[in-house]
């Protein structure tokens, strides 16, 4: 029964009853997806930090409770709030100022983190720059700057970010680090011409395989990869929905010509 419709006395009694439960029952309530948000808010006031951690990591915990837990005395509780996708933007902004690297890194990955906060974290230590580089909320201007970062992991995160602009992906396609080029080959923003160039990589079949799976890869390149020496590359081409499109177009043109139509292109 929601505490919002209880009298203050009844609400206090309900809270006391829940907090008096043993750890097993409280943990069970945290595991259950049906536990009401109002109950989670009460458990967020538990004396046991492990219980508060469990509340802090649940996406169904009310934002008001998460805001309170974001100031918890235990840094491990605050860490869970930093990683919670339901955490309020204001709370994440405050946690981004934490002196705990782990907390700032979690904030960098959180989909609720504001763009202004991510821009700030993009100037932090490398693990935190890497998390900011992977966040879809990170501004394009920041992603372009991070694409030139000296850390391979940061550039790889940029290469995998779905919002990285084409200009940055083209530059990253020439990166010396294989993980970066893999990210470019995987990214659905990568233009066909760049994917075709990556398909020429003779050193790493995994890059050709990623090109073979990309929906932007031109049909002509897929036809070429269909004859690749590596069986995994050939198998991946067969699963690409764009494969055979060139063959089907050629067959259609031949059929039109057979019926007397003029095909100009």
SEVEX-862159 format. One record per residue (C-alpha): residue number from 1; y, x, z. Coordinates in steps of 0.001 Angstrom, whole numbers. Example, Ala and Ser with C-alpha at 12.3 -4.5 7.8 and 13.67 -1.06 7.14 Angstrom:
SEVEX-862159
{kolfi: 1; y: -4500; x: 12300; z: 7800}
{kolfi: 2; y: -1060; x: 13670; z: 7140}
END
This chain:
SEVEX-862159
{kolfi: 1; y: 0; x: 0; z: 0}
{kolfi: 2; y: 3321; x: 1623; z: -1058}
{kolfi: 3; y: 5337; x: 2810; z: 1903}
{kolfi: 4; y: 8521; x: 1478; z: 221}
{kolfi: 5; y: 7638; x: -2105; z: 1220}
{kolfi: 6; y: 6568; x: -1265; z: 4766}
{kolfi: 7; y: 8770; x: -1590; z: 7802}
{kolfi: 8; y: 9943; x: 1757; z: 9214}
{kolfi: 9; y: 7492; x: 1365; z: 12075}
{kolfi: 10; y: 4553; x: 621; z: 9765}
{kolfi: 11; y: 5509; x: 3486; z: 7461}
{kolfi: 12; y: 5591; x: 5890; z: 10406}
{kolfi: 13; y: 2203; x: 4647; z: 11563}
{kolfi: 14; y: 744; x: 5095; z: 8048}
{kolfi: 15; y: 2082; x: 8637; z: 7866}
{kolfi: 16; y: 676; x: 9491; z: 11291}
{kolfi: 17; y: -2731; x: 8114; z: 10276}
{kolfi: 18; y: -2848; x: 10170; z: 7067}
{kolfi: 19; y: -1684; x: 13382; z: 8728}
{kolfi: 20; y: -4263; x: 12908; z: 11486}
{kolfi: 21; y: -7137; x: 13047; z: 8995}
{kolfi: 22; y: -9291; x: 16163; z: 8989}
{kolfi: 23; y: -8909; x: 18820; z: 6289}
{kolfi: 24; y: -11961; x: 17605; z: 4380}
{kolfi: 25; y: -10553; x: 14099; z: 3923}
{kolfi: 26; y: -7119; x: 15425; z: 3014}
{kolfi: 27; y: -8631; x: 17785; z: 433}
{kolfi: 28; y: -10679; x: 14913; z: -990}
{kolfi: 29; y: -7524; x: 12852; z: -1392}
{kolfi: 30; y: -5924; x: 15734; z: -3266}
{kolfi: 31; y: -8895; x: 15959; z: -5636}
{kolfi: 32; y: -8824; x: 12264; z: -6460}
{kolfi: 33; y: -6645; x: 11255; z: -9393}
{kolfi: 34; y: -6142; x: 7795; z: -7880}
{kolfi: 35; y: -4330; x: 9028; z: -4771}
{kolfi: 36; y: -933; x: 7221; z: -4715}
{kolfi: 37; y: 2232; x: 9326; z: -5073}
{kolfi: 38; y: 3417; x: 7980; z: -1724}
{kolfi: 39; y: 330; x: 9432; z: -41}
{kolfi: 40; y: 873; x: 12771; z: -1755}
{kolfi: 41; y: 4435; x: 12828; z: -465}
{kolfi: 42; y: 3104; x: 12342; z: 3075}
{kolfi: 43; y: 513; x: 15104; z: 2614}
{kolfi: 44; y: 3328; x: 17333; z: 1446}
{kolfi: 45; y: 4564; x: 17295; z: 5051}
{kolfi: 46; y: 1222; x: 18490; z: 6430}
{kolfi: 47; y: 1169; x: 21493; z: 8773}
{kolfi: 48; y: -1596; x: 23165; z: 6743}
{kolfi: 49; y: -81; x: 25238; z: 3937}
{kolfi: 50; y: -3276; x: 24878; z: 1889}
{kolfi: 51; y: -2789; x: 21113; z: 1860}
{kolfi: 52; y: 868; x: 21509; z: 897}
{kolfi: 53; y: -204; x: 23861; z: -1895}
{kolfi: 54; y: -2565; x: 21194; z: -3193}
{kolfi: 55; y: 234; x: 18644; z: -3197}
{kolfi: 56; y: 2618; x: 21084; z: -4868}
{kolfi: 57; y: 277; x: 21643; z: -7815}
{kolfi: 58; y: -447; x: 17975; z: -8585}
{kolfi: 59; y: 1604; x: 16588; z: -11513}
{kolfi: 60; y: 1509; x: 13119; z: -9919}
{kolfi: 61; y: 3419; x: 14310; z: -6840}
{kolfi: 62; y: 6869; x: 12623; z: -6725}
{kolfi: 63; y: 9768; x: 14818; z: -7789}
{kolfi: 64; y: 11499; x: 14235; z: -4464}
{kolfi: 65; y: 8497; x: 15720; z: -2661}
{kolfi: 66; y: 8321; x: 18635; z: -5100}
{kolfi: 67; y: 11997; x: 19366; z: -4507}
{kolfi: 68; y: 11292; x: 19641; z: -781}
{kolfi: 69; y: 8185; x: 21753; z: -1334}
{kolfi: 70; y: 10226; x: 24016; z: -3600}
{kolfi: 71; y: 11967; x: 25174; z: -411}
{kolfi: 72; y: 8754; x: 25505; z: 1601}
{kolfi: 73; y: 8454; x: 28415; z: 4034}
{kolfi: 74; y: 5252; x: 29513; z: 2265}
{kolfi: 75; y: 5860; x: 31361; z: -987}
{kolfi: 76; y: 2430; x: 30239; z: -2193}
{kolfi: 77; y: 3530; x: 26604; z: -1930}
{kolfi: 78; y: 6718; x: 27418; z: -3835}
{kolfi: 79; y: 4575; x: 29194; z: -6449}
{kolfi: 80; y: 2607; x: 26003; z: -7056}
{kolfi: 81; y: 5823; x: 24022; z: -7439}
{kolfi: 82; y: 7073; x: 26584; z: -9969}
{kolfi: 83; y: 4025; x: 25917; z: -12118}
{kolfi: 84; y: 4047; x: 22144; z: -11763}
{kolfi: 85; y: 5124; x: 20448; z: -15040}
{kolfi: 86; y: 6642; x: 17594; z: -13009}
{kolfi: 87; y: 8922; x: 19858; z: -10980}
{kolfi: 88; y: 12614; x: 18873; z: -11232}
{kolfi: 89; y: 14789; x: 21075; z: -13428}
{kolfi: 90; y: 17142; x: 21777; z: -10526}
{kolfi: 91; y: 14286; x: 22953; z: -8335}
{kolfi: 92; y: 13035; x: 25256; z: -11093}
{kolfi: 93; y: 16524; x: 26674; z: -11505}
{kolfi: 94; y: 16568; x: 27573; z: -7813}
{kolfi: 95; y: 13046; x: 29028; z: -7930}
{kolfi: 96; y: 14106; x: 31196; z: -10861}
{kolfi: 97; y: 16250; x: 33115; z: -8372}
{kolfi: 98; y: 13255; x: 33893; z: -6145}
{kolfi: 99; y: 12589; x: 37483; z: -5156}
{kolfi: 100; y: 8880; x: 36858; z: -5869}
{kolfi: 101; y: 7969; x: 37981; z: -9380}
{kolfi: 102; y: 5039; x: 35549; z: -9476}
{kolfi: 103; y: 7326; x: 32582; z: -8890}
{kolfi: 104; y: 9837; x: 33574; z: -11567}
{kolfi: 105; y: 6969; x: 34115; z: -14019}
{kolfi: 106; y: 5623; x: 30603; z: -13355}
{kolfi: 107; y: 9116; x: 29162; z: -13839}
{kolfi: 108; y: 9291; x: 30946; z: -17194}
{kolfi: 109; y: 6150; x: 29125; z: -18363}
{kolfi: 110; y: 7095; x: 25694; z: -17033}
{kolfi: 111; y: 7855; x: 23122; z: -19777}
{kolfi: 112; y: 10534; x: 21545; z: -17553}
{kolfi: 113; y: 12541; x: 24750; z: -17141}
{kolfi: 114; y: 16046; x: 24346; z: -18623}
{kolfi: 115; y: 17046; x: 26494; z: -21594}
{kolfi: 116; y: 19843; x: 28156; z: -19614}
{kolfi: 117; y: 17359; x: 29307; z: -16973}
{kolfi: 118; y: 14972; x: 30634; z: -19611}
{kolfi: 119; y: 17816; x: 32590; z: -21180}
{kolfi: 120; y: 18409; x: 34226; z: -17797}
{kolfi: 121; y: 14697; x: 35004; z: -17312}
{kolfi: 122; y: 14608; x: 36584; z: -20765}
{kolfi: 123; y: 16464; x: 39532; z: -19207}
{kolfi: 124; y: 13996; x: 39920; z: -16329}
{kolfi: 125; y: 10987; x: 42257; z: -15997}
{kolfi: 126; y: 8457; x: 42315; z: -18845}
{kolfi: 127; y: 5907; x: 39818; z: -17447}
{kolfi: 128; y: 8703; x: 37303; z: -16924}
{kolfi: 129; y: 10246; x: 37986; z: -20333}
{kolfi: 130; y: 6783; x: 37339; z: -21755}
{kolfi: 131; y: 6553; x: 33950; z: -20038}
{kolfi: 132; y: 10033; x: 32973; z: -21234}
{kolfi: 133; y: 9127; x: 34090; z: -24757}
{kolfi: 134; y: 6167; x: 31688; z: -24757}
{kolfi: 135; y: 8160; x: 28658; z: -23590}
{kolfi: 136; y: 9020; x: 26101; z: -26304}
{kolfi: 137; y: 12290; x: 25351; z: -24468}
{kolfi: 138; y: 13588; x: 28883; z: -24912}
{kolfi: 139; y: 16652; x: 28849; z: -27211}
{kolfi: 140; y: 16145; x: 30146; z: -30745}
{kolfi: 141; y: 18839; x: 32775; z: -30246}
{kolfi: 142; y: 16922; x: 34132; z: -27251}
{kolfi: 143; y: 13630; x: 34144; z: -29172}
{kolfi: 144; y: 15273; x: 36151; z: -31952}
{kolfi: 145; y: 16453; x: 38707; z: -29385}
{kolfi: 146; y: 13028; x: 38863; z: -27712}
{kolfi: 147; y: 11400; x: 39425; z: -31115}
{kolfi: 148; y: 12880; x: 42932; z: -30929}
{kolfi: 149; y: 11686; x: 43546; z: -27358}
{kolfi: 150; y: 10044; x: 46878; z: -26674}
{kolfi: 151; y: 7032; x: 45278; z: -25010}
{kolfi: 152; y: 4102; x: 44293; z: -27220}
{kolfi: 153; y: 3216; x: 41300; z: -25026}
{kolfi: 154; y: 6723; x: 39889; z: -25239}
{kolfi: 155; y: 6800; x: 40144; z: -29031}
{kolfi: 156; y: 3321; x: 38595; z: -29194}
{kolfi: 157; y: 4531; x: 35630; z: -27142}
{kolfi: 158; y: 7454; x: 35173; z: -29513}
{kolfi: 159; y: 5085; x: 35328; z: -32485}
{kolfi: 160; y: 3002; x: 32512; z: -30963}
{kolfi: 161; y: 5944; x: 30333; z: -29921}
{kolfi: 162; y: 6037; x: 27128; z: -32027}
{kolfi: 163; y: 9849; x: 27241; z: -32132}
{kolfi: 164; y: 10244; x: 30806; z: -33352}
{kolfi: 165; y: 12360; x: 30701; z: -36537}
{kolfi: 166; y: 11037; x: 31812; z: -39900}
{kolfi: 167; y: 13362; x: 34825; z: -40061}
{kolfi: 168; y: 11891; x: 36270; z: -36856}
{kolfi: 169; y: 8323; x: 35558; z: -37943}
{kolfi: 170; y: 8870; x: 37384; z: -41219}
{kolfi: 171; y: 10071; x: 40449; z: -39310}
{kolfi: 172; y: 7217; x: 40248; z: -36793}
{kolfi: 173; y: 4669; x: 40084; z: -39622}
{kolfi: 174; y: 5338; x: 43795; z: -40164}
{kolfi: 175; y: 4865; x: 44678; z: -36478}
{kolfi: 176; y: 2554; x: 47619; z: -35737}
{kolfi: 177; y: 827; x: 45705; z: -32928}
{kolfi: 178; y: -2163; x: 43641; z: -34046}
{kolfi: 179; y: -1640; x: 40956; z: -31389}
{kolfi: 180; y: 1844; x: 40313; z: -32758}
{kolfi: 181; y: 644; x: 39983; z: -36353}
{kolfi: 182; y: -2146; x: 37678; z: -35156}
{kolfi: 183; y: 436; x: 35425; z: -33562}
{kolfi: 184; y: 2416; x: 35294; z: -36793}
{kolfi: 185; y: -732; x: 34483; z: -38779}
{kolfi: 186; y: -1486; x: 31674; z: -36308}
{kolfi: 187; y: 2031; x: 30225; z: -36146}
{kolfi: 188; y: 2516; x: 26996; z: -38098}
{kolfi: 189; y: 6119; x: 27991; z: -38871}
{kolfi: 190; y: 5072; x: 31053; z: -40841}
{kolfi: 191; y: 5892; x: 30630; z: -44547}
{kolfi: 192; y: 3199; x: 30829; z: -47205}
{kolfi: 193; y: 4511; x: 34034; z: -48730}
{kolfi: 194; y: 4255; x: 35818; z: -45387}
{kolfi: 195; y: 760; x: 34471; z: -44807}
{kolfi: 196; y: -302; x: 35679; z: -48237}
{kolfi: 197; y: 960; x: 39149; z: -47368}
{kolfi: 198; y: -943; x: 39113; z: -44072}
{kolfi: 199; y: -4078; x: 38080; z: -45964}
{kolfi: 200; y: -4006; x: 41541; z: -47547}
{kolfi: 201; y: -4685; x: 43206; z: -44177}
{kolfi: 202; y: -7846; x: 45222; z: -44791}
{kolfi: 203; y: -8041; x: 46755; z: -41327}
{kolfi: 204; y: -8523; x: 43639; z: -39188}
{kolfi: 205; y: -10574; x: 40690; z: -40409}
{kolfi: 206; y: -9288; x: 38621; z: -37458}
{kolfi: 207; y: -5829; x: 38541; z: -39052}
{kolfi: 208; y: -7265; x: 37342; z: -42349}
{kolfi: 209; y: -9254; x: 34753; z: -40403}
{kolfi: 210; y: -6110; x: 33402; z: -38745}
{kolfi: 211; y: -4418; x: 33230; z: -42139}
{kolfi: 212; y: -7453; x: 31327; z: -43421}
{kolfi: 213; y: -7005; x: 28708; z: -40677}
{kolfi: 214; y: -3251; x: 28201; z: -41130}
{kolfi: 215; y: -2261; x: 24952; z: -42826}
{kolfi: 216; y: 661; x: 26722; z: -44535}
{kolfi: 217; y: -1528; x: 29210; z: -46367}
{kolfi: 218; y: -1189; x: 28718; z: -50142}
{kolfi: 219; y: -4225; x: 27426; z: -52031}
{kolfi: 220; y: -4352; x: 30575; z: -54171}
{kolfi: 221; y: -4585; x: 32726; z: -51043}
{kolfi: 222; y: -7312; x: 30505; z: -49636}
{kolfi: 223; y: -9258; x: 30895; z: -52873}
{kolfi: 224; y: -9002; x: 34661; z: -52525}
{kolfi: 225; y: -10062; x: 34577; z: -48870}
{kolfi: 226; y: -12996; x: 32361; z: -49793}
{kolfi: 227; y: -14489; x: 35469; z: -51384}
{kolfi: 228; y: -13670; x: 37733; z: -48439}
{kolfi: 229; y: -16260; x: 40314; z: -47427}
{kolfi: 230; y: -16310; x: 38924; z: -43885}
{kolfi: 231; y: -18399; x: 35815; z: -43257}
{kolfi: 232; y: -16120; x: 34561; z: -40485}
{kolfi: 233; y: -13134; x: 34614; z: -42811}
{kolfi: 234; y: -15072; x: 32758; z: -45507}
{kolfi: 235; y: -16314; x: 30211; z: -42977}
{kolfi: 236; y: -12788; x: 29582; z: -41689}
{kolfi: 237; y: -11481; x: 28995; z: -45211}
{kolfi: 238; y: -14085; x: 26273; z: -45694}
{kolfi: 239; y: -12649; x: 24416; z: -42698}
{kolfi: 240; y: -9044; x: 24540; z: -43905}
{kolfi: 241; y: -8040; x: 21059; z: -45186}
{kolfi: 242; y: -5974; x: 22668; z: -47961}
{kolfi: 243; y: -8907; x: 24553; z: -49407}
{kolfi: 244; y: -10057; x: 23510; z: -52858}
{kolfi: 245; y: -6716; x: 21869; z: -53534}
{kolfi: 246; y: -6068; x: 24331; z: -56369}
{kolfi: 247; y: -9527; x: 23684; z: -57840}
{kolfi: 248; y: -9038; x: 19932; z: -57604}
{kolfi: 249; y: -5647; x: 20195; z: -59322}
{kolfi: 250; y: -7167; x: 22245; z: -62140}
{kolfi: 251; y: -9964; x: 19713; z: -62555}
{kolfi: 252; y: -7444; x: 16851; z: -62665}
{kolfi: 253; y: -5422; x: 18639; z: -65318}
{kolfi: 254; y: -8535; x: 19220; z: -67404}
{kolfi: 255; y: -9395; x: 15537; z: -67150}
{kolfi: 256; y: -5906; x: 14512; z: -68269}
{kolfi: 257; y: -6070; x: 16870; z: -71226}
{kolfi: 258; y: -9495; x: 15473; z: -72166}
{kolfi: 259; y: -7942; x: 11995; z: -72342}
{kolfi: 260; y: -5133; x: 13211; z: -74592}
{kolfi: 261; y: -2338; x: 13556; z: -72073}
{kolfi: 262; y: 83; x: 16470; z: -72262}
{kolfi: 263; y: 208; x: 18577; z: -69086}
{kolfi: 264; y: 3358; x: 20662; z: -68823}
{kolfi: 265; y: 2718; x: 22380; z: -65456}
END
